[in-house]
Amino acid sequence: MIADIKSDGRIGLRQFAVPVLCYHSWAVGGDYELDNHLALESDLKTLAERGYRVISLPVLVEVLRGERSPSPLAGEKLVGLSFDDGWDYDYCDIEDGRGGRAISIHSILRQSQQCLPQFDEGPRGVSFVIASPEARALLDRSCGAGLDHWRDAWWAPCAAEGVLGIANHSWDHVHDTLPVVRQRANQKGSFFEIDSFEDAEGQIADAQRYIDQKTHGRALSLFGYPYGHVSAYLRDVYFPDHGARLGIRAAFSTGGTSVRLNTPIWDIPRFVCGEHWKTKSDFSALLDTVEKGER
């Protein structure tokens, strides 16, 4: 929520509070607590009822970088939307096994335009995708059902439509089920271990190039830390020194607080569905705390 412009036209830090939400499209089946598609549909309706508007994450980054005045946002209740790991279910409707189809994240976002308005331009949400096709093929078998539902063929049409942007979620997520990851000691399961130039280039620079190629030059200039893990090296050295070269302007973690005007651009927090809230009532309570300036 944003309110109370100061006498000099500036917005106070306490009054600027934008929650950025994170969902995973692989969480399907069951009720709200188990199915992030159902949770997203419900949450978007709740946000509409409470008078929110969606702010595109690239626009939010422009505000944080001082490239866009926050003054036009005064009095607005804004929310950012993001999705991690880049399963096909982000863009493709899902066969539910009973002859029906479950709606994709992309379809949910597009349909929500009718009830939940958007502030300014830009993609309505961002899908942070894992770049490596080899890693995704292995993860499809170790983390999924081996149905080849972790592809990149949908990235280009999705990016071109502009409803759900495509952004970098690393080369291989240093996922602990992979036999080999791009980390000098093959340490898995923690992105905190990406703390050298060589490892960062393999995980971030190579991923950005691949994603940009596959989206025909439409990769967003954003990075989503795997597991939400932010190493001091990436936050304080690598991104500040090399972000411009990489074409990356901001990075998102999962800190569980709202974004404020003094939020560091290389550690922008998000709230994660299933971690920071689990039920409809949890979500309403979370918004209550955001609107009170408590989170």
C-alpha positions as CSV (number, residue, x, y, z in Angstrom):
1,M,0.0,0.0,0.0
2,I,1.2,3.5,-0.8
3,A,-0.1,6.7,0.8
4,D,0.8,10.0,2.4
5,I,3.0,12.1,0.2
6,K,5.3,14.4,2.1
7,S,5.2,18.2,1.7
8,D,8.1,18.1,-0.7
9,G,6.3,15.5,-2.9
10,R,8.2,12.5,-1.8
11,I,6.6,9.3,-0.5
12,G,7.7,8.2,2.9
13,L,9.4,4.8,3.2
14,R,6.8,3.5,5.7
15,Q,4.0,4.3,3.3
16,F,5.5,2.4,0.3
17,A,4.8,-1.3,0.8
18,V,4.3,-3.6,-2.2
19,P,3.9,-7.3,-1.6
20,V,5.4,-9.5,-4.4
21,L,3.9,-12.9,-4.4
22,C,5.5,-16.1,-5.6
23,Y,3.7,-19.4,-6.8
24,H,4.9,-22.7,-8.3
25,S,2.8,-24.1,-11.1
26,W,4.0,-27.7,-10.4
27,A,1.8,-27.6,-7.2
28,V,-1.4,-29.0,-8.7
29,G,-4.2,-31.2,-7.4
30,G,-6.2,-31.0,-4.3
31,D,-7.5,-27.9,-2.6
32,Y,-6.1,-24.4,-2.0
33,E,-3.3,-25.6,0.3
34,L,-2.0,-28.1,-2.3
35,D,-2.8,-26.4,-5.7
36,N,-1.1,-23.1,-6.5
37,H,-3.4,-22.7,-9.5
38,L,-6.5,-22.7,-7.3
39,A,-4.7,-20.6,-4.8
40,L,-3.8,-18.0,-7.4
41,E,-7.3,-17.8,-8.7
42,S,-8.6,-17.3,-5.2
43,D,-5.9,-14.8,-4.3
44,L,-6.5,-12.6,-7.4
45,K,-10.2,-12.4,-6.5
46,T,-9.3,-11.4,-2.9
47,L,-6.9,-8.8,-4.2
48,A,-9.6,-7.4,-6.5
49,E,-12.2,-7.2,-3.7
50,R,-9.6,-5.3,-1.6
51,G,-9.0,-2.7,-4.3
52,Y,-5.5,-3.8,-5.4
53,R,-3.9,-3.3,-8.8
54,V,-1.1,-5.4,-10.3
55,I,2.2,-3.7,-10.8
56,S,4.6,-5.2,-13.4
57,L,7.9,-6.2,-11.8
58,P,10.0,-4.3,-14.4
59,V,8.0,-1.2,-13.5
60,L,8.5,-1.8,-9.8
61,V,12.3,-2.1,-10.5
62,E,12.3,1.2,-12.3
63,V,10.8,2.8,-9.2
64,L,13.4,1.2,-7.0
65,R,16.2,2.3,-9.3
66,G,15.0,5.9,-9.2
67,E,14.2,5.9,-12.9
68,R,10.5,6.4,-12.3
69,S,8.8,8.7,-9.7
70,P,6.8,6.9,-7.0
71,S,4.5,9.9,-6.6
72,P,1.9,8.6,-9.2
73,L,1.6,5.5,-7.0
74,A,0.4,7.4,-4.0
75,G,-2.9,6.0,-2.6
76,E,-2.5,2.8,-4.7
77,K,-2.7,-0.7,-3.3
78,L,-0.3,-2.6,-5.5
79,V,0.9,-6.2,-5.8
80,G,3.5,-8.0,-7.9
81,L,3.2,-11.5,-9.2
82,S,5.9,-14.1,-9.9
83,F,6.2,-17.8,-10.6
84,D,9.3,-20.0,-10.0
85,D,10.9,-22.9,-11.9
86,G,9.2,-22.6,-15.2
87,W,7.1,-25.8,-15.6
88,D,5.0,-26.1,-18.8
89,Y,2.0,-25.5,-16.5
90,D,3.0,-21.8,-16.4
91,Y,1.7,-21.5,-20.0
92,C,0.1,-24.7,-21.0
93,D,-3.3,-26.0,-19.7
94,I,-3.0,-29.3,-17.9
95,E,-4.7,-32.6,-18.5
96,D,-6.1,-33.6,-15.1
97,G,-6.2,-37.3,-15.9
98,R,-10.0,-37.5,-15.9
99,G,-10.6,-36.1,-19.3
100,G,-10.6,-32.5,-18.1
101,R,-8.1,-29.7,-18.2
102,A,-6.7,-27.6,-15.4
103,I,-6.1,-24.0,-16.3
104,S,-2.6,-22.6,-16.7
105,I,-1.0,-19.7,-14.8
106,H,-1.0,-17.7,-18.0
107,S,-4.7,-18.3,-18.6
108,I,-5.5,-17.3,-15.0
109,L,-3.5,-14.1,-15.3
110,R,-5.1,-13.2,-18.6
111,Q,-8.6,-13.8,-17.3
112,S,-8.0,-11.8,-14.2
113,Q,-7.6,-8.7,-16.3
114,Q,-11.4,-8.5,-16.2
115,C,-11.6,-8.0,-12.4
116,L,-8.1,-7.0,-11.3
117,P,-6.7,-3.9,-13.0
118,Q,-3.1,-3.2,-13.7
119,F,-1.0,-0.1,-13.0
120,D,0.8,1.0,-16.2
121,E,2.4,-1.3,-18.8
122,G,4.5,-4.5,-18.7
123,P,3.9,-8.2,-18.1
124,R,1.3,-9.0,-15.5
125,G,3.5,-11.7,-14.0
126,V,7.0,-13.1,-14.3
127,S,8.0,-16.7,-14.8
128,F,11.5,-17.4,-13.5
129,V,12.7,-20.4,-15.6
130,I,15.6,-22.9,-15.3
131,A,17.7,-22.6,-18.4
132,S,19.5,-25.9,-18.8
133,P,17.5,-28.3,-21.0
134,E,19.6,-31.2,-19.7
135,A,18.8,-30.3,-16.1
136,R,15.1,-29.8,-16.8
137,A,14.9,-33.2,-18.5
138,L,16.5,-34.9,-15.4
139,L,14.4,-32.9,-13.0
140,D,11.2,-33.8,-14.9
141,R,11.9,-37.4,-14.0
142,S,13.2,-36.8,-10.4
143,C,10.7,-34.2,-9.3
144,G,7.8,-34.8,-11.7
145,A,6.2,-37.7,-13.3
146,G,8.6,-38.0,-16.3
147,L,5.9,-36.6,-18.6
148,D,8.2,-34.1,-20.4
149,H,6.4,-31.2,-18.8
150,W,9.5,-29.0,-18.2
151,R,10.2,-27.7,-21.8
152,D,11.2,-24.4,-23.3
153,A,9.1,-24.4,-26.5
154,W,6.5,-22.2,-24.8
155,W,8.9,-19.5,-23.7
156,A,8.9,-17.6,-27.0
157,P,5.2,-17.4,-27.6
158,C,4.6,-16.6,-23.9
159,A,7.1,-13.8,-23.9
160,A,5.7,-12.4,-27.1
161,E,2.1,-12.3,-25.7
162,G,3.3,-10.1,-22.9
163,V,1.0,-11.4,-20.1
164,L,3.6,-13.5,-18.4
165,G,7.2,-12.5,-18.9
166,I,10.2,-14.9,-18.9
167,A,13.2,-14.3,-16.7
168,N,16.3,-16.1,-15.3
169,H,16.1,-18.6,-12.5
170,S,19.7,-19.9,-13.0
171,W,21.2,-22.6,-15.2
172,D,20.4,-25.7,-13.1
173,H,19.0,-24.5,-9.7
174,V,22.0,-26.4,-8.2
175,H,19.2,-28.9,-7.5
176,D,20.1,-31.7,-5.1
177,T,18.6,-34.4,-7.4
178,L,21.0,-33.6,-10.2
179,P,24.2,-35.7,-10.6
180,V,26.3,-32.7,-11.5
181,V,25.6,-29.0,-11.1
182,R,27.6,-25.9,-12.1
183,Q,29.3,-25.3,-8.8
184,R,33.1,-25.8,-8.6
185,A,32.8,-28.4,-5.8
186,N,29.5,-29.8,-7.1
187,Q,27.8,-28.6,-4.0
188,K,24.0,-29.0,-4.4
189,G,20.8,-27.7,-2.8
190,S,22.1,-24.3,-1.9
191,F,22.5,-21.2,-4.0
192,F,24.5,-19.7,-1.2
193,E,27.4,-21.8,-2.6
194,I,27.4,-19.7,-5.8
195,D,30.0,-17.3,-4.4
196,S,32.7,-17.0,-7.1
197,F,32.9,-15.3,-10.5
198,E,33.3,-18.6,-12.3
199,D,30.3,-20.2,-10.6
200,A,28.2,-17.1,-11.1
201,E,29.0,-17.0,-14.8
202,G,28.0,-20.6,-15.2
203,Q,24.8,-20.2,-13.3
204,I,23.6,-16.7,-14.3
205,A,25.4,-15.4,-17.4
206,D,25.1,-18.6,-19.4
207,A,21.4,-18.9,-18.3
208,Q,20.6,-15.3,-19.4
209,R,22.1,-15.9,-22.8
210,Y,20.2,-19.2,-23.3
211,I,16.9,-17.7,-22.2
212,D,17.3,-14.6,-24.3
213,Q,18.0,-16.8,-27.3
214,K,15.0,-19.0,-26.7
215,T,12.7,-16.0,-26.2
216,H,14.0,-14.3,-29.4
217,G,15.5,-11.5,-27.4
218,R,12.6,-11.0,-25.0
219,A,14.1,-12.3,-21.8
220,L,13.3,-9.9,-18.9
221,S,16.2,-8.2,-17.1
222,L,15.4,-9.9,-13.8
223,F,16.8,-12.8,-11.8
224,G,15.1,-15.0,-9.3
225,Y,17.4,-16.7,-6.7
226,P,16.9,-20.4,-6.5
227,Y,15.5,-21.4,-3.1
228,G,15.5,-17.6,-2.4
229,H,19.2,-18.0,-1.4
230,V,21.1,-14.7,-1.7
231,S,24.9,-15.0,-1.3
232,A,26.7,-11.9,-0.2
233,Y,29.0,-12.3,-3.2
234,L,26.1,-12.2,-5.7
235,R,24.3,-9.4,-3.9
236,D,27.2,-7.1,-3.1
237,V,29.8,-7.9,-5.9
238,Y,28.7,-9.9,-8.9
239,F,25.4,-8.2,-9.7
240,P,26.5,-4.6,-9.0
241,D,29.7,-5.1,-11.1
242,H,28.3,-7.3,-13.9
243,G,24.5,-6.7,-14.0
244,A,24.7,-4.2,-16.9
245,R,26.9,-6.6,-18.9
246,L,24.5,-9.4,-18.3
247,G,21.4,-7.4,-19.0
248,I,20.1,-8.0,-15.5
249,R,18.7,-5.0,-13.5
250,A,17.4,-6.6,-10.3
251,A,17.2,-9.9,-8.4
252,F,14.4,-11.3,-6.3
253,S,14.7,-13.4,-3.1
254,T,12.0,-14.8,-0.9
255,G,12.5,-12.7,2.2
256,G,8.9,-12.6,3.2
257,T,8.5,-8.8,3.5
258,S,7.0,-6.1,1.4
259,V,9.1,-4.1,-1.1
260,R,9.9,-0.5,0.0
261,L,11.6,2.4,-1.5
262,N,14.9,1.5,0.2
263,T,14.8,-2.2,-0.8
264,P,18.1,-3.2,-2.3
265,I,17.7,-4.0,-6.0
266,W,19.8,-7.1,-5.8
267,D,17.7,-8.6,-2.9
268,I,14.0,-7.8,-3.5
269,P,11.8,-9.9,-1.2
270,R,8.8,-12.0,-2.1
271,F,6.1,-13.9,-0.2
272,V,5.9,-17.6,-1.2
273,C,2.6,-19.4,-1.4
274,G,2.8,-22.5,0.9
275,E,5.5,-20.9,3.0
276,H,4.4,-17.5,4.0
277,W,0.7,-18.3,3.7
278,K,-1.1,-21.6,3.3
279,T,-4.9,-20.9,3.4
280,K,-7.3,-18.3,2.2
281,S,-7.6,-16.9,5.7
282,D,-3.8,-16.8,5.9
283,F,-3.7,-14.7,2.7
284,S,-6.2,-12.2,4.0
285,A,-4.2,-12.0,7.3
286,L,-1.0,-11.4,5.3
287,L,-2.6,-8.5,3.4
288,D,-3.9,-7.1,6.7
289,T,-0.3,-6.9,8.0
290,V,1.0,-5.4,4.7
291,E,-1.7,-2.7,4.8
292,K,-0.9,-1.9,8.4
293,G,2.8,-1.5,7.5
294,E,3.8,-4.4,9.7
295,R,5.4,-6.5,6.9
